């Protein structure tokens, strides 16, 4: 009976540690705030041809249908200063698509943060 109890305990301990690892956010991309009830259907596509390193945060506004109405760099959460790259990131967020939410208000605010490693 003791061997079975020890095996069960080890299994539970190992299983719970795997859940903790699975819930960690990726180190190269993370989300700050997506409005409740929304999912990203079309991911923003970034082309880091300049090999820029740093973090960028973009605040955005979406409508009920999930279309991005506006996107602007949040300079408080951004370490990148290349204006051309910042503008490209804003445009990438504007091209993103979120899930439709009929019960949502006319507009919702959110933000996305990305970390670029450079090359």
C-alpha positions in Angstrom: 0.0 0.0 0.0 2.9 2.4 0.8 4.4 1.9 -2.7 1.1 2.7 -4.4 0.7 5.9 -2.3 4.2 7.0 -3.0 3.8 6.4 -6.7 0.5 8.3 -6.7 2.0 11.2 -4.8 5.0 11.4 -7.3 2.6 11.2 -10.3 0.5 14.1 -8.8 3.5 16.2 -8.0 5.0 15.6 -11.5 1.6 16.3 -13.2 1.1 19.6 -11.3 4.6 20.8 -12.2 3.8 20.2 -15.9 0.7 22.4 -15.7 2.8 25.2 -14.3 5.2 25.0 -17.2 2.4 24.8 -19.7 0.8 28.0 -18.4 3.9 30.1 -18.7 3.8 32.8 -21.5 6.3 32.5 -24.3 9.4 34.7 -23.7 9.4 36.3 -27.2 5.7 37.3 -27.3 3.2 38.2 -24.6 -0.2 39.8 -24.4 -0.9 42.6 -22.0 -4.6 43.0 -22.3 -7.2 41.7 -24.7 -10.8 42.7 -24.0 -12.9 40.0 -22.2 -14.6 37.6 -24.5 -12.3 38.3 -27.4 -9.7 36.1 -29.2 -7.2 37.0 -31.8 -8.4 35.5 -35.1 -5.7 37.1 -37.4 -2.4 37.5 -35.7 -0.3 40.6 -36.3 2.6 39.9 -38.7 5.8 41.6 -37.9 8.8 41.8 -40.2 11.9 42.6 -38.2 14.2 43.1 -41.2 16.2 45.7 -39.2 17.1 43.2 -36.6 15.8 45.5 -33.8 15.9 44.3 -30.2 13.6 45.6 -27.5 10.0 45.6 -26.4 7.0 47.4 -28.0 3.5 47.9 -26.5 0.7 49.0 -28.8 -2.7 50.2 -27.5 -5.6 49.5 -29.8 -9.4 50.0 -30.1 -11.7 47.4 -31.6 -15.3 47.5 -32.7 -18.1 44.9 -32.0 -17.1 43.0 -35.1 -13.5 42.6 -34.0 -12.0 45.1 -36.4 -9.1 47.2 -35.2 -10.2 50.9 -35.4 -7.0 52.4 -34.2 -3.6 51.4 -32.9 -0.9 53.6 -31.3 2.4 52.8 -29.7 2.4 53.1 -25.9 5.8 54.8 -25.3 5.7 54.0 -21.6 5.8 50.2 -22.4 8.2 50.5 -25.4 12.0 50.4 -25.4 12.4 50.6 -29.2 12.9 54.1 -30.6 13.1 53.4 -34.4 10.1 55.4 -35.6 9.8 53.4 -38.9 9.6 50.1 -37.1 7.1 51.5 -34.5 4.9 52.6 -37.4 5.1 49.2 -39.0 4.1 47.6 -35.7 1.1 49.9 -35.5 0.1 48.9 -39.0 0.5 45.2 -38.2 -1.9 45.6 -35.2 -4.4 47.5 -37.4 -4.4 44.5 -39.7 -5.2 42.1 -36.9 -8.7 40.7 -36.4 -10.4 39.8 -33.2 -13.5 37.6 -32.6 -16.9 39.2 -32.9 -18.8 39.9 -29.7 -22.4 41.1 -30.2 -22.8 42.0 -26.5 -19.7 44.2 -26.5 -19.9 47.9 -26.3 -19.4 49.9 -29.5 -15.6 50.1 -28.9 -13.2 48.2 -26.6 -9.6 49.1 -25.6 -6.8 46.7 -25.3 -3.0 46.4 -25.7 -0.5 44.0 -27.0 3.2 43.8 -26.1 5.9 42.0 -28.1 9.6 41.4 -27.3 12.0 41.4 -30.2 15.4 39.8 -29.8 17.2 41.1 -32.8 19.8 39.1 -34.7 
